[in-house]
């Protein structure tokens, strides 16, 4: 499970990063909605809240000695305390937005919605897991 989440995080990070690093001008696809419409805004706000909860729970668990960061990609940042945690959270959140925006600009609106809510579901799973670990100790 941890390996699957790590692989998914790496894929999301690199897809978002490579899309941003290309400096491409994407062709205007026929858009059936604005990027920041009600559904995307709900997904992004939900994701932001879950990322904040995950950051707080992760730092609580690390500082209390109950757990450690299992994701090897984020571990060097998260182990630096709150500044590193915020950097890792910002990178993950930005990758989610970058993937969604790339799908939106290329006209893949169903994939845009799917990616948004899949990211929310994965982050909700992380928060639930961390909450369960914190409650057990």
Backbone as ProteinMPNN parsed JSONL, in Angstrom:
{"seq_chain_A": "XXXXXXXXXXXXXXXXXXXXXXXXXXXXXXXXXXXXXXXXXXXXXXXXXXXXXXXXXXXXXXXXXXXXXXXXXXXXXXXXXXXXXXXXXXXXXXXXXXXXXXXXXXXXXXXXXXXXXXXXXXXXXXXXXXXXXXXXX", "coords_chain_A": {"N_chain_A": [[0.824, -1.185, 0.0], [1.902, 1.254, 0.843], [3.929, 1.462, -0.996], [2.472, 1.659, -3.378], [1.169, 4.124, -2.983], [3.427, 5.758, -2.901], [4.481, 5.454, -5.474], [2.345, 6.476, -6.969], [2.351, 9.129, -6.036], [4.831, 9.984, -6.999], [4.418, 9.771, -9.765], [2.325, 11.644, -10.126], [3.646, 13.962, -9.268], [5.793, 14.171, -11.144], [4.425, 14.294, -13.582], [2.978, 16.673, -13.296], [5.142, 18.423, -12.888], [6.655, 18.083, -15.263], [4.857, 19.015, -17.152], [4.701, 21.69, -16.43], [7.321, 22.485, -16.799], [7.833, 22.506, -19.492], [7.114, 24.8, -20.887], [5.191, 25.028, -22.853], [2.768, 26.121, -25.188], [-0.367, 25.384, -24.849], [-2.863, 24.122, -27.011], [-6.005, 25.716, -27.406], [-8.583, 23.976, -26.233], [-11.941, 23.001, -26.918], [-13.93, 24.126, -24.373], [-15.999, 22.899, -21.866], [-16.528, 23.979, -19.497], [-15.497, 26.378, -16.988], [-12.233, 26.493, -15.498], [-12.038, 26.934, -12.699], [-14.628, 26.145, -11.703], [-17.653, 25.274, -9.895], [-17.447, 22.51, -9.097], [-14.682, 21.864, -9.388], [-13.604, 23.794, -7.669], [-14.689, 22.939, -5.234], [-13.389, 20.456, -5.039], [-10.683, 21.292, -4.898], [-10.642, 22.878, -2.577], [-11.403, 20.985, -0.681], [-9.264, 19.223, -0.978], [-7.178, 20.901, -0.117], [-7.839, 21.243, 2.604], [-7.598, 18.592, 3.485], [-4.883, 18.12, 2.966], [-3.734, 19.915, 4.772], [-4.646, 18.776, 7.189], [-3.382, 16.279, 7.018], [-0.705, 17.103, 7.098], [-0.534, 18.213, 9.692], [-1.187, 15.976, 11.302], [0.858, 14.212, 10.529], [3.204, 15.569, 11.384], [2.641, 15.623, 14.122], [2.69, 12.861, 14.753], [5.342, 12.213, 14.068], [6.835, 13.919, 15.753], [6.066, 12.936, 18.238], [7.258, 10.508, 18.24], [5.951, 8.245, 17.461], [5.616, 7.417, 14.836], [7.118, 7.433, 11.526], [7.971, 9.215, 8.51], [6.902, 7.515, 5.74], [7.073, 7.732, 3.011], [9.55, 7.812, 0.672], [10.173, 9.889, -1.046], [9.156, 12.253, 0.08], [10.261, 12.166, 2.628], [12.923, 13.384, 3.209], [12.232, 16.104, 3.287], [10.045, 16.283, 5.091], [11.146, 15.418, 7.486], [12.486, 17.639, 8.307], [10.957, 19.168, 9.897], [8.308, 21.595, 10.464], [8.775, 23.574, 8.35], [9.79, 21.974, 6.232], [7.701, 20.149, 6.006], [5.654, 21.839, 5.12], [6.696, 22.566, 2.647], [6.715, 20.097, 1.296], [3.971, 19.552, 1.322], [3.019, 21.71, -0.198], [4.213, 21.15, -2.663], [2.968, 18.696, -3.335], [0.245, 19.486, -3.436], [0.374, 21.421, -5.463], [1.119, 19.801, -7.601], [-1.197, 18.291, -7.925], [-3.018, 20.293, -8.748], [-1.696, 21.06, -11.097], [-1.84, 18.749, -12.722], [-4.626, 18.557, -13.036], [-5.153, 21.003, -14.347], [-3.701, 20.679, -16.717], [-5.108, 18.541, -17.903], [-7.545, 19.891, -18.203], [-6.933, 22.03, -19.988], [-6.272, 20.62, -22.257], [-8.629, 19.545, -23.009], [-9.599, 17.236, -21.817], [-11.864, 16.686, -19.965], [-13.323, 14.852, -18.402], [-11.255, 13.253, -17.404], [-9.947, 15.214, -15.973], [-11.781, 15.745, -13.873], [-11.857, 13.194, -12.746], [-9.179, 12.84, -11.923], [-8.968, 14.89, -10.02], [-10.824, 14.105, -7.969], [-9.874, 11.581, -7.37], [-7.393, 12.182, -6.283], [-8.277, 13.543, -4.002], [-9.543, 11.421, -2.686], [-7.373, 9.681, -2.18], [-5.807, 11.29, -0.514], [-7.602, 11.599, 1.593], [-7.639, 8.975, 2.509], [-5.003, 8.83, 3.472], [-5.15, 10.67, 5.587], [-7.094, 9.443, 7.188], [-5.743, 7.074, 7.874], [-3.489, 8.127, 9.269], [-4.884, 9.378, 11.349], [-6.018, 7.15, 12.607], [-3.711, 5.836, 13.508], [-2.743, 7.772, 15.278], [-4.843, 7.84, 17.116], [-4.631, 5.317, 18.203], [-2.451, 5.479, 19.791]], "CA_chain_A": [[0.0, 0.0, 0.0], [2.797, 2.405, 0.912], [4.641, 1.527, -2.27], [1.532, 2.145, -4.376], [1.011, 5.566, -2.756], [4.678, 6.415, -3.275], [4.555, 5.461, -6.932], [1.335, 7.42, -7.444], [2.825, 10.478, -5.724], [5.918, 10.285, -7.925], [3.828, 9.981, -11.09], [1.617, 12.925, -10.11], [4.649, 15.016, -9.168], [6.541, 14.332, -12.378], [3.526, 14.732, -14.649], [2.753, 18.099, -13.079], [6.391, 19.146, -13.088], [7.054, 18.082, -16.668], [3.945, 19.89, -17.88], [5.06, 23.074, -16.121], [8.688, 22.766, -17.233], [7.943, 22.494, -20.942], [6.81, 26.109, -21.462], [4.403, 24.824, -24.057], [1.493, 26.793, -25.31], [-1.333, 24.344, -25.156], [-3.949, 24.612, -27.864], [-7.273, 25.913, -26.715], [-9.567, 22.932, -26.507], [-13.281, 23.471, -26.601], [-14.134, 23.913, -22.952], [-17.396, 22.814, -21.475], [-16.646, 24.653, -18.206], [-14.33, 27.131, -16.537], [-11.398, 25.644, -14.659], [-12.445, 27.097, -11.304], [-16.074, 26.067, -11.543], [-18.075, 24.831, -8.558], [-16.947, 21.178, -8.754], [-13.237, 21.928, -9.182], [-13.349, 24.558, -6.453], [-14.979, 22.044, -4.103], [-12.313, 19.463, -4.963], [-9.435, 21.934, -4.475], [-10.782, 23.282, -1.175], [-11.364, 19.739, 0.086], [-7.878, 18.75, -1.018], [-6.387, 21.775, 0.743], [-8.118, 20.891, 3.998], [-7.021, 17.279, 3.767], [-3.425, 18.273, 2.989], [-3.411, 20.55, 6.057], [-4.847, 17.777, 8.241], [-2.322, 15.288, 6.885], [0.544, 17.716, 7.572], [-0.589, 18.328, 11.153], [-1.106, 14.636, 11.886], [2.189, 13.654, 10.27], [4.158, 16.195, 12.297], [2.322, 15.151, 15.477], [3.17, 11.484, 14.897], [6.806, 12.21, 14.017], [7.359, 14.574, 16.96], [5.813, 12.106, 19.408], [8.037, 9.286, 18.107], [5.063, 7.119, 17.18], [5.746, 6.98, 13.445], [8.053, 8.17, 10.685], [7.471, 9.396, 7.145], [7.169, 6.3, 4.974], [7.292, 8.058, 1.612], [10.956, 8.199, 0.528], [10.268, 11.143, -1.784], [8.875, 13.364, 0.988], [10.958, 12.007, 3.904], [13.947, 14.389, 3.522], [11.607, 17.391, 3.605], [9.183, 16.17, 6.269], [11.986, 15.271, 8.67], [13.029, 18.95, 8.652], [9.976, 19.871, 10.727], [7.212, 22.274, 9.779], [9.113, 24.153, 7.044], [9.863, 20.897, 5.244], [6.339, 19.619, 5.833], [4.909, 22.781, 4.286], [7.232, 22.466, 1.288], [6.215, 18.849, 0.72], [2.535, 19.718, 1.11], [2.833, 22.632, -1.32], [4.561, 20.432, -3.898], [1.911, 17.733, -3.638], [-0.965, 20.215, -3.814], [0.638, 22.022, -6.771], [1.09, 18.735, -8.606], [-2.607, 17.972, -8.154], [-3.574, 21.363, -9.575], [-1.057, 21.014, -12.408], [-2.42, 17.648, -13.501], [-5.998, 18.935, -13.379], [-5.124, 22.085, -15.325], [-3.251, 20.111, -17.983], [-6.261, 17.841, -18.478], [-8.544, 20.887, -18.581], [-6.492, 22.772, -21.179], [-6.231, 19.735, -23.424], [-9.983, 19.102, -23.317], [-9.911, 15.959, -21.185], [-12.585, 17.143, -18.786], [-13.648, 13.715, -17.534], [-10.018, 12.901, -16.715], [-9.706, 16.303, -15.014], [-12.627, 15.481, -12.706], [-11.428, 11.927, -12.159], [-7.903, 13.067, -11.236], [-9.23, 15.707, -8.824], [-11.483, 13.361, -6.895], [-8.992, 10.486, -6.979], [-6.413, 12.786, -5.373], [-8.979, 13.792, -2.738], [-9.76, 10.125, -2.035], [-6.088, 9.182, -1.687], [-5.414, 12.113, 0.636], [-8.518, 11.246, 2.685], [-7.12, 7.717, 3.043], [-3.811, 9.143, 4.275], [-5.584, 11.324, 6.826], [-7.76, 8.423, 8.006], [-4.702, 6.197, 8.399], [-2.744, 8.851, 10.31], [-5.783, 9.548, 12.484], [-6.144, 5.866, 13.302], [-2.456, 5.615, 14.217], [-2.696, 8.723, 16.397], [-5.836, 7.426, 18.107], [-4.182, 4.079, 18.838], [-1.336, 5.765, 20.72]], "C_chain_A": [[0.873, 1.256, 0.0], [3.532, 2.565, -0.41], [3.738, 2.078, -3.368], [1.337, 3.65, -4.23], [2.263, 6.313, -3.173], [4.806, 6.518, -4.791], [3.568, 6.459, -7.504], [1.776, 8.855, -7.188], [3.932, 10.895, -6.683], [5.371, 10.571, -9.313], [3.13, 11.329, -11.147], [2.608, 14.081, -10.082], [5.335, 15.239, -10.505], [5.664, 14.745, -13.547], [3.267, 16.227, -14.514], [3.999, 18.916, -13.342], [6.763, 19.204, -14.561], [6.136, 18.951, -17.502], [4.305, 21.353, -17.656], [6.421, 23.441, -16.701], [8.815, 22.905, -18.749], [7.768, 23.867, -21.581], [6.069, 25.977, -22.786], [3.178, 25.714, -24.031], [0.503, 25.728, -25.754], [-2.428, 24.901, -26.047], [-5.227, 24.746, -27.048], [-8.249, 24.823, -27.152], [-10.952, 23.504, -26.227], [-13.6, 23.127, -25.153], [-15.617, 23.898, -22.633], [-17.613, 23.499, -20.124], [-15.397, 25.46, -17.938], [-13.537, 26.246, -15.587], [-11.814, 25.732, -13.197], [-13.968, 27.168, -11.196], [-16.391, 25.489, -10.165], [-17.46, 23.48, -8.174], [-15.439, 21.191, -8.523], [-12.891, 22.701, -7.917], [-13.607, 23.702, -5.22], [-13.868, 21.014, -3.935], [-11.029, 20.092, -4.43], [-9.491, 22.377, -3.021], [-10.716, 22.048, -0.276], [-9.941, 19.2, 0.154], [-6.991, 19.594, -0.107], [-6.589, 21.471, 2.221], [-7.508, 19.561, 4.384], [-5.498, 17.329, 3.826], [-2.993, 18.903, 4.312], [-3.566, 19.564, 7.213], [-3.75, 16.716, 8.208], [-1.002, 15.845, 7.41], [0.566, 17.777, 9.099], [-0.463, 16.962, 11.82], [0.274, 14.021, 11.699], [3.215, 14.249, 11.23], [3.909, 15.768, 13.742], [2.894, 13.751, 15.714], [4.697, 11.415, 14.903], [7.383, 12.788, 15.31], [7.13, 13.751, 18.218], [6.571, 10.778, 19.343], [7.211, 8.055, 17.79], [5.309, 6.558, 15.784], [6.838, 7.804, 12.752], [7.435, 8.31, 9.303], [7.884, 8.196, 6.312], [7.492, 6.591, 3.515], [8.731, 8.547, 1.425], [11.146, 9.511, -0.233], [10.097, 12.343, -0.855], [9.719, 13.328, 2.264], [12.028, 13.064, 4.174], [13.357, 15.749, 3.885], [10.848, 17.324, 4.919], [10.006, 16.063, 7.545], [12.652, 16.586, 9.096], [12.058, 19.767, 9.506], [8.924, 20.563, 9.88], [7.602, 22.921, 8.458], [9.187, 23.098, 5.937], [8.501, 20.291, 4.963], [5.529, 20.528, 4.916], [5.397, 22.737, 2.84], [6.703, 21.214, 0.599], [4.725, 18.961, 0.418], [2.257, 20.628, -0.083], [3.16, 21.959, -2.65], [3.468, 19.443, -4.298], [0.634, 18.408, -4.104], [-0.8, 20.841, -5.201], [0.613, 20.985, -7.883], [-0.344, 18.355, -8.935], [-3.254, 19.021, -9.05], [-2.993, 21.34, -10.983], [-1.609, 19.916, -13.298], [-3.826, 18.017, -13.948], [-6.014, 20.017, -14.466], [-4.667, 21.586, -16.696], [-4.381, 19.353, -18.668], [-7.311, 18.83, -18.965], [-8.167, 21.579, -19.89], [-6.437, 21.908, -22.423], [-7.594, 19.127, -23.741], [-10.38, 17.768, -22.719], [-10.634, 16.219, -19.856], [-13.003, 16.002, -17.855], [-12.413, 13.272, -16.748], [-9.662, 13.959, -15.678], [-10.494, 16.057, -13.735], [-12.158, 14.221, -11.972], [-10.147, 12.123, -11.348], [-8.108, 13.881, -9.957], [-9.778, 14.859, -7.697], [-10.676, 12.14, -6.471], [-7.918, 11.002, -6.016], [-7.031, 13.057, -4.007], [-9.162, 12.474, -1.985], [-8.465, 9.565, -1.456], [-5.649, 9.973, -0.455], [-6.317, 11.837, 1.834], [-8.091, 9.923, 3.324], [-5.893, 7.923, 3.908], [-4.196, 9.748, 5.618], [-6.254, 10.313, 7.751], [-6.733, 7.487, 8.639], [-3.931, 6.882, 9.528], [-3.596, 9.071, 11.551], [-5.937, 8.279, 13.288], [-4.87, 5.542, 14.095], [-2.363, 6.517, 15.437], [-3.669, 8.318, 17.496], [-5.402, 6.166, 18.87], [-3.075, 4.331, 19.864], [-1.714, 6.904, 21.583]], "O_chain_A": [[0.618, 2.2, -0.747], [3.732, 3.684, -0.885], [4.182, 2.872, -4.197], [1.338, 4.377, -5.223], [2.168, 7.4, -3.744], [5.195, 7.56, -5.319], [3.902, 7.209, -8.421], [1.589, 9.715, -8.049], [3.965, 12.041, -7.131], [5.811, 11.514, -9.971], [3.313, 12.082, -12.103], [2.429, 15.07, -10.793], [5.45, 16.378, -10.956], [6.119, 15.481, -14.423], [3.328, 16.963, -15.498], [3.928, 19.983, -13.952], [7.147, 20.262, -15.059], [6.586, 19.569, -18.467], [4.224, 22.165, -18.578], [6.645, 24.597, -17.058], [9.84, 23.389, -19.229], [8.225, 24.082, -22.704], [6.309, 26.741, -23.721], [2.63, 26.014, -22.971], [0.541, 25.245, -26.886], [-2.871, 26.034, -25.855], [-5.479, 23.976, -26.121], [-8.674, 24.775, -28.306], [-11.105, 24.393, -25.389], [-13.544, 21.962, -24.761], [-16.381, 24.761, -23.068], [-18.747, 23.593, -19.653], [-14.364, 25.258, -18.577], [-14.095, 25.355, -14.946], [-11.93, 24.706, -12.526], [-14.521, 28.131, -10.664], [-15.486, 25.245, -9.367], [-16.999, 23.317, -7.044], [-14.961, 20.591, -7.56], [-11.989, 22.311, -7.175], [-12.831, 23.737, -4.266], [-13.451, 20.73, -2.812], [-10.351, 19.491, -3.596], [-8.497, 22.266, -2.303], [-10.055, 22.063, 0.762], [-9.475, 18.774, 1.211], [-6.142, 19.053, 0.601], [-5.632, 21.443, 2.995], [-6.963, 19.413, 5.478], [-4.888, 16.65, 4.653], [-2.004, 18.48, 4.909], [-2.725, 19.517, 8.111], [-3.248, 16.304, 9.253], [-0.259, 15.138, 8.091], [1.569, 17.433, 9.724], [0.279, 16.807, 12.79], [0.798, 13.38, 12.61], [4.008, 13.518, 11.824], [4.857, 15.573, 14.503], [3.506, 13.491, 16.749], [5.28, 10.642, 15.664], [8.307, 12.219, 15.892], [7.906, 13.847, 19.169], [6.528, 10.002, 20.298], [7.72, 6.936, 17.844], [5.218, 5.348, 15.578], [7.395, 8.74, 13.325], [6.485, 7.603, 8.967], [9.071, 7.893, 6.19], [8.124, 5.77, 2.851], [9.096, 9.592, 1.964], [12.172, 10.172, -0.078], [10.81, 13.337, -0.987], [9.878, 14.357, 2.92], [12.055, 13.611, 5.277], [13.926, 16.47, 4.706], [10.989, 18.205, 5.768], [9.593, 16.574, 8.586], [13.31, 16.635, 10.135], [12.321, 20.933, 9.8], [8.673, 20.181, 8.737], [6.829, 22.833, 7.504], [8.695, 23.32, 4.831], [8.183, 19.96, 3.821], [4.804, 20.052, 4.042], [4.598, 22.858, 1.911], [6.287, 21.27, -0.558], [4.269, 18.51, -0.633], [1.366, 20.351, -0.885], [2.467, 22.171, -3.645], [3.09, 19.368, -5.468], [0.005, 17.955, -5.06], [-1.72, 20.799, -6.017], [0.137, 21.262, -8.984], [-0.673, 18.121, -10.098], [-3.956, 18.681, -10.002], [-3.711, 21.571, -11.955], [-1.822, 20.126, -14.492], [-4.182, 17.814, -15.109], [-6.809, 19.941, -15.402], [-5.188, 22.024, -17.721], [-4.592, 19.502, -19.872], [-7.906, 18.631, -20.025], [-8.994, 21.696, -20.795], [-6.547, 22.422, -23.536], [-7.708, 18.291, -24.637], [-11.417, 17.22, -23.091], [-10.083, 15.999, -18.777], [-13.031, 16.182, -16.637], [-12.511, 12.952, -15.563], [-9.132, 13.631, -14.616], [-9.944, 16.148, -12.638], [-12.075, 14.192, -10.744], [-10.038, 11.633, -10.224], [-7.492, 13.594, -8.931], [-9.252, 14.889, -6.584], [-10.782, 11.705, -5.324], [-7.577, 10.327, -5.045], [-6.396, 12.833, -2.977], [-8.957, 12.422, -0.772], [-8.469, 9.028, -0.349], [-5.178, 9.396, 0.525], [-5.849, 11.84, 2.972], [-8.173, 9.768, 4.543], [-5.744, 7.283, 4.949], [-3.641, 9.387, 6.655], [-6.013, 10.32, 8.958], [-6.847, 7.147, 9.817], [-3.738, 6.309, 10.6], [-3.102, 8.966, 12.674], [-5.983, 8.321, 14.518], [-4.942, 5.037, 15.215], [-1.951, 6.076, 16.51], [-3.354, 8.441, 18.68], [-5.761, 5.978, 20.033], [-2.803, 3.478, 20.708], [-0.931, 7.318, 22.438]]}, "name": "protein", "num_of_chains": 1, "seq": "XXXXXXXXXXXXXXXXXXXXXXXXXXXXXXXXXXXXXXXXXXXXXXXXXXXXXXXXXXXXXXXXXXXXXXXXXXXXXXXXXXXXXXXXXXXXXXXXXXXXXXXXXXXXXXXXXXXXXXXXXXXXXXXXXXXXXXXXX"}
